[in-house]
Amino acid sequence: MSNTYTKWLEKADAIYKSELDSILDKTSDIEDRFYQTVPFGTGGMRGLLGAGTNRINIHTIRLVSEGLARQIEGQGEAAKVRGVVIAYDTRHFSQEFAYETAGVLARHGIQSYIFTESRPTPELSFAVRYLHAVAGVVITASHNPKEYNGFKVYGEDGAQLTPVFADEIVSHMEAVEDIFTVPSMNRGELLASGYCTEILEKIDIAYNCALMRLSQRDDVNKDLTIVYTPLHGSGLKPTVRGLKDFGFTNIHIVEEQAVQDGAFPTVSYPNPEEQAAFEMAIQLGGRVNAELLLATDPDADRLGVAVKNASGEYKLLTGNQLGALVLYYILSTKKENGTLPSNGAMVKTIVTSELGAAIAESFGVTTINTLTGFKFIAEKMAEFEETGKHTFLFGYEESYGYLAGDFVRDKDAVQIALLTAEMAAYYKNEGKSLLEVLDSLYAQYGQYKEKLISLKFDGMEGQQKIGLIMTSLREAAPKKFAGLSVARVEDYKSGIATLANGEEVAIELPRSNVLKFILEDGSWICARPSGTEPKCKFYIGLINQEDAVFDEVEKMIMEIAE
């Protein structure tokens, strides 16, 4: 490890010299930066910005780009010509890393198409399909704090990588003997090489045209006051353009957060799941008497929504709640106008509320569960197209990711911002707020309540701690949670579900380090390490239970994690 550090001192780009010098005598800092290369999984790689193999920087970006380039080379000349679409968000160095990626690809004779401005991850997914590219890359760390950035890779279908594709890239990365010898081009050389085409407006127009086809109703009065914040990210132009073309005219932008700034100066955490991220939108909403608040994260794949409650205060909807509302709006509208297909399917992840499944069942729509990660939802969409067995109607996950149109193969905050606005306007015409509609769903289908507990464990010791927690849960599986007996334990790592009587049943999903405990009343608790952050996540889904039960379950989880 010390040899690697010394090599970086000697060979790393000059912009990292002072940073490396500052840790010269700090053993723990050196260890944290060099004990591994930033892990690359099916979602790409994500990490802290800075110098070192365990950081996102010019050299690790070149390394992963080299892995991708060699994988594409292995597909032959036609794949190199089809090329790679590259997008980026507003984070520090995102644009620079995008051109670095294109520079490495160019050295291998691979064409690239690079956005000249920041654009959302879902638009990248759309562009890969629209341009018939062989792959796509977006430089982003999604909703992570400002200290992070990342490299997400997409296949030719516009979806995140399959495990096989990802493993091939990792294999090629591991074959690079010296990270400092990866060839690249500077921006001037790249643009003169003929291997890079800059894109923007043509894709913007095509993507917006596709968005317009999502409208469910032509007869909705669009007299709705909306506040929107892009949280300093890439969602501003496509979201505002889409809302206006959808027919909404009373749109108020949080101007301070419309500034594209990777420091995210008005929020500590640019995550629309968090109440703090909505503070400025709530203030503006109060001034203009807005009925709907919308927030997208930096790469605009996650959408947060807030609406007024009976007391006139803004209440944030959870990802599970918004997903259920949009699903119900789509299905009820299609049933009303006679366009609900007989083979319709809704796809959700195993940690997402079962309320959506109950709604789907009431409309005769099939629910299909997948592992966590939108790539698995996209896999099902591709399967539907190939077999014709189902028609995709909606996909979502509890972490504020949703998809209604199949022209994108990853979660799309822009799509759902438009649909949510239309939905809110429709129910306003009916004299109902979204919260009132949600209450009616609970009255019809049951009181579904969910909670996520994320425990952060940094560094190498943190990874070991997360491993110990999962091992402990497997070796000494709880028999009860808050007095409710465990009826079934689903271990997605072994692929086996164990019933209370000891009977074992195979799980028909890919292997993953996930445990799910199904309780006697249908409630559940799920544990999994995060694939993108140093966290162990515990999901709780209760049905018709008091809030006090959450407290008991949470206390038990904290004791397990000690």
N, C-alpha and C positions, 0 to 999 in steps of 0.2 A: 504493500500500500504506500509506504514512504517513497519507494522507487517511482511509483506512478505520479505521486505528488511532485517529486523532483523533475520528472520529465515534463509535467505541465508547466512548472516554473520556467523551464528552458524553452519549450516549444509552443505554448499556447499563445493565441492572439494577444497582442499588446494590451488590448482593452481589459484583460483579466489579470494583468501583472500585479497591480496594486492590491487587488482582492486576495490573490494568492500570497503575496508578501505579508499581508495582515494576519495570516493564520500560521505563519512559519513555526511558532513554538506552541501551537494549540493542537494537541494530539486528538482531542475529541472532535474538533472542527474538521481536521484533515480526514479522520475516519469517516465522518458523516458524508463528506463530499466524494470519497473515493472507495467506499466499501462495496459499491456495486455500480453498474451502469443503470441509468434510469430504466426501470422495467418497461418492456414493450409487450402489450397484450392485444386482444382483439379490438380494443378501442384506441390503440396507438399508445403514446406515452405522454405523461404529464408530470411536472415536477417544479421545484423551486428554480427560479432564474439564478444564474451565477456560474462560477468556475468549478470544474470538477466533472467526473464521469457521472455522478449522481445529481447533476443539475442540468437544466435546459440552457444551452449556450450554442454558439456557432458550431462548435466541434461535435457535440452530440446530435445537433440537427443535421450536420453533414453525414454523420455516421448512419442515422436512420434513413436518410435520403439515399445513401449508397446501398443500404439493404434493399430498399424499394426498387432502386434502379436495376440492381442485379436480378431481382425477382422478375421484373418486366422483361429484361433482356432474355431471360429463360423462356419467355413466351414467344419469342421470335420477332422478326422485323415488323410485322403488321401491328403488333402491340405497341412497339416503339413509335410508330407513325400515329396511331390513335391517340397516344399521349395521356397526360395527366392534367387534370384541372386543379388549380391551387387557389385557395381563398385564405383569408386571415381576418381576425377580429381586431379590436382596438388596443390590445395589450401592448406593453413595452416590448419592442423588438419583433412584433408579429409580422410587420411588413418586411423587415430585413430578413427574418427567417424564411419567409415565403420565397423571396428571390434567391436566397442561399439554396433552398430546395431545388428550385428550377435550374440553378447553376450546376448542381451535381447531376441532375437528370440530363442536362445538355451535354455534359462530358461523356455521357453514354449514348449520345445520339437520340435521346428521347424527347419528343415534343412536349411542351407544356403550354397551358392556357392559364394565365394568371390575372386575377381581378386587379384593376388599378385602384380600387378603393375597398375598404373593409366591407364585407358582406356576410350575412348569416350562414351558419353551418347548413341549414336546410336548403339554402339557395345553392350551395356547393353540391349537395346531393342531387338537386334538380339539374344542375349544369352538367354533371357527369353523364347523366342519362340523356340530356338534350344534345350534347356534343358527341355522344357515343364514345366517350373516352374509356381507356382501359382501367383508370383508377382516379382517385381524387385525394387531395390533401387539404386539410384546413389547420392553420396555426391558431390554436386557442387553448385555453384552460377552462373554458365554459364559465361556470359561476364561481370559480376559486378566487381567493384574494389576489391583490395586485402583484404579489411576489411570485406568482406562478405563471407558467406558460406551458404549451404542449403541442403535440403533433398527432393529429387524428388522420387515419387513412381509411379510404373508402374503395370498395370494389367497383367493377363496371356496372353493377346494378344500382349504384348510388347508396348502398348500405355499408355500414361498418364491416370490417373484415371478418371473414370466416376464420376459425381457429387454424385451419390448414394454411391459408394465405399468410396469416400472422406468423405462424411458426417458420414459414419459409423466409420471411423477412428477417426474423431473429437469427436464423441460421446463417444468412448472408452477412449480417452485422457481426456475428461472432467470428466470421472468417477474416475480417479486417484485422490485420496484425498491428497496424499503427494508425490510430485515429487521426493523426496529424498529416497523413499522406493521402487522405481522401481528396480527390481532385474536384475543383469547383470553378466557377467563373464569377467575376464581379458583374454588377448590373449592366454596365456598359458593354462588356464582352458578350453577355448573355443576349441582350437585345439585338446585337449585331450578328449573332451566330445564326439566326434563322430558326432556332429551335424553340423560341418563346414567342407566343402571341398574347398580347394584352387584350382583355375583354372587360365589358361592363354593360353598356346600355342594351345591347341585343339580348343578353341573358336576363337583365332586369325586366324587359318588356315581356319576354316569353314566360318568365316566372309569374309575373303579375297577371297575365292572361289566364294561366292555369289556376291561380287563386280565385279569379272571378267565377270559375265554374263550381266553386264550393257553396255558393249561396243556395240555401234550402227553400227560401220563400221569396216570391216577387212582390208580395203585397204588404210588406212590412213598412210601417211609417218609421223612418230613420231619425226622427226627432229625439235624439239621445245625446246628452252632454257627456263627453268622454275626456278623461285625463290620461295621457300616455307618457311613460318615461322609458327610454332605452337604457337607463343606468350607465350612460357614457359609452354604450356599446354600438354594435353594428346594425341593430334592428331599426334604427330611425327611418331611413328612406323607404325601405320596402313596406314597413308597417303603416306608415302614414299614407303612402301612395295607395296601398291596398284598402285602407279604411275609407279614403276619399272616393276611390273608384267603386267601392261597395255602396256608396251613397251617403256616407256620414260626413256632415259638414261642420258640426260643432265639436271640433277636436282641439284640445288644449295640451300643449307640450310643456313638460317641465324643462324649461330652457336651460337651467343650470346643469341638468343631466343630459342634455342633448349634445353637449360638447364631447367629442370623442377623445377620451383621455385615459390612458392605461393606468394612471395613478388612482382612478376612480375617486376623485377628491371629495365628493359629497357623501360617500358611503364607505364604511370599513369593509364591507362584504357585499359585492354586487350580485346578490342572490335574491331573486323575487320570492323565494320561500320565506324570507325573513321580514318581520314587521318593520325593522329599522330601514330596510331598503325602500319602503313605501312612505317614509315620513314626509318628504317633500311633495310627493304626489297627493298625499292626504291634505297637506296644507293648501295646495293649489285647488284640490277638489272642493274644499270648504269655501274658498273664495268664489269659485265659479258655479257652485252648487252642482257638481258633477254627480251623475248617477252610476258611473262605471269608471273604475281606475284599472289601468293595464300597465304591466311592467315586464320587460323582457331582459334576460341576462345578457352578458357581453357578446355572445355569439348567437343570441336570439333563437335558441332551441328550447328554452324553458319560458313559460308564461306564468306570471302571477296576476291574480285578479282580486280586487276588493270592491265591495258594494255596501251601500248604507243599510243599517239595520233599523228596527222600529224606533230606536232612540235617536236616529240621525247620525250615528257614528259609523265610521267605515270599518267593516269586518273583512279580514282576509279569508278567502276560500282556500281550503287545502287542495292539494293535487287530486286527492280522491274525490272531493266534493265537486270540483269543476269537471273532472272527467265524467262523473255520473250525470251531471246536468247536461253537458254537451251530448253525451250518448243518448240520453232520454229525448233531447230536442231533435236529434237527427232521426232516431227511430220513430218517434211519434209523428214527425212531419212526413216521413216517407210512407208510414202506414196511412196517414190521412189522405195523401195525394196518390196513393196506389202504386208507389214505386219501391216498396220494401221487398227485396228479393226473397224467394223462398229458401235460398241457401245462404242467407246472410250470416256473417261471422264478425264477432268482436274479439279482439286479441288484447290481453293484458298480462302483466307479470305476476308471478306468484306472491309478491309482497304488496300487491295492490288490493284495495278493498273488494270484498265480494258483493258489495251493493251493485256494482256494474253487471255482475253475472246475473243477479236477481232481476235487474231491469231487462237485460237481454232475453232471458228466459221468458219473461212475460210477453215479449213480442215475437217469440218463436225464433229468436236469433241464437246461434251457437256461440258459446264462450270457449276460447282456447287460451290456456295459460302457458306462459313461457318463463324461462329464467330471466333474472334481472338484466336489463340492457336492451335497448331498442333494436339492436341487430337481430335479436331473436324474433321480434315482432316482424321485422323486415323479411326474415327467412320465411315466415308463414305467409306473408303477402306474395312472395315469389312462388311458394308452393301452390297457393290458390290459383295463380295465373297459369301454372303448368298443368295442374290437374283439373281445374274447373269445378272442384268439389265445393268450394265456398266463394262467396263474393265478399271482399273486404269492405267493412262499413266504418270501423273505427278502431284505433289502437291507442292504448295509454298506459302510463306507469305512474305510481304515486308521487314520484319526484318531479312533478310539474311538466311532464313530457306527454305530448298528445299528437295524433296524426289522423286526419280525416281524408285527405286526398292522396291517391297512390302515385302521384307524379313525383313525390319525395319519398325517400326510404329511411328517414330518421325523424325524430321528433321535431315539430315545426311550430314555434311560437307565433309566427306571422299568420299561418293558417288559422290557428285557434283564436288569435286576437280578433280576426274578422268574424269568425263564427260566433264567438262570445258576444261581440257587439250586436250582431244580428239577433241572437237569442235574447239578449237583454231587452232589445227594442221590441221584439215580438211579445214578450211577456209583459212589458210595460203597456203595450196596446191592449193586453188582456186584463190590465189592472193588477198585475202581480210583480213583485220583486223577485230576483233570483233566490234570495233567502226564503221567501215564501214558497217558491217552487221546490226548493230543497226540503223544506219541512213537509211538504206534501209527499215527496218521495219517501221520506222516513216513515210517514204515517202509512203509506201503502206497502212498503217493502221491509220495514223494520229499522230499528235504531243502530246503524252501523257507525262505529267510532274507531278511529285509528290514531296511532302515535308512533313517532320514530325517535329512538334514542341513539345518538351517534357518540361513541366514545373514541377520543383521539389518542393515539399512541405513536409518538414520533420516533424516527431513527431506527437503527438496527434492533435496539432493545424493544422498541414498540412493535416491530414485526414479530419478534419472538413472543411478546405478550399476547398479541392477537392469536397466534398459533396455539398458545396454551389455553386461552379461553375456549376456542373451538374444540380442542382435544378434551377439555374438561366436560364440555356439554355432551360430547359423544360418549365418553367413558362413564359418566354419571348423569345420565339424562334425567331431568326432573320428572316426577310422576304426577305432580300437580302444579298449577299456577293459580294463586289466589283462591284456593279451594276448589278449582275446577280440574277434574281429572284429565290427563293426557290420553286421548283415544288413539292417536296415531303419531308416530315420529317419522318424518320424511328426511332421509339423509341423501342429498343430491350428489354427494361425493362418492358414496358407494352405489348409488342408484337403487337403494332399497328403502321401502317404507315398512316400518314395524308396527303392528297393531298392539293394543293393550294385552291381548291374549298370547302374544309372542309370534303370531303368524307374520310372515314376510311377503311383501308384494313388490314387484318390480316397478320402478318409476320410469315412465316413458319420456324422459327429458335428458339432455346432455349432462355429463358429469360437471359438478361445480361444488365449491366449498361452501355449501349452504345447508342449514338445518332448519326444519319447520316443524313446530309442535302444534297439532290440531287438537283442540280441546273438545270436551264432551258436548258442548252446545254449538259447535261450529266456529267458535272464536279461535284465534291462533296467535302464535308468537314465532317469529322467524329471526335467525341470526346469520350474518354473513360478513366477511371482511369486505371493505370497499375495494373496488377495482381501480379507483383513481386517486384515493386519498388514504393517508395512514389512519384509518378508522375501522372500528368494528361496529357494525350497525345492527340494531335490534328493532324489529318492527312488531307492533302490537295491533291486532285487529279484533275488536270485541263487538259482539252482537247483543243488543238489548241488555247491557250491563251498566251499572252505575259508575260514575267517574272515580269513585273510591277504589274500584277494582284496578284501574290504571295505576294508582299509587302503589298498591300491593305488588303488582307485577313489576313495576319499575324498581321497587326496593329489592325484589328478588334478583333482578337482572344486575343491579349494581353490586350486590353481594357476590354474584357469580364472577363478575369482572374484576373484583378486588385482587 
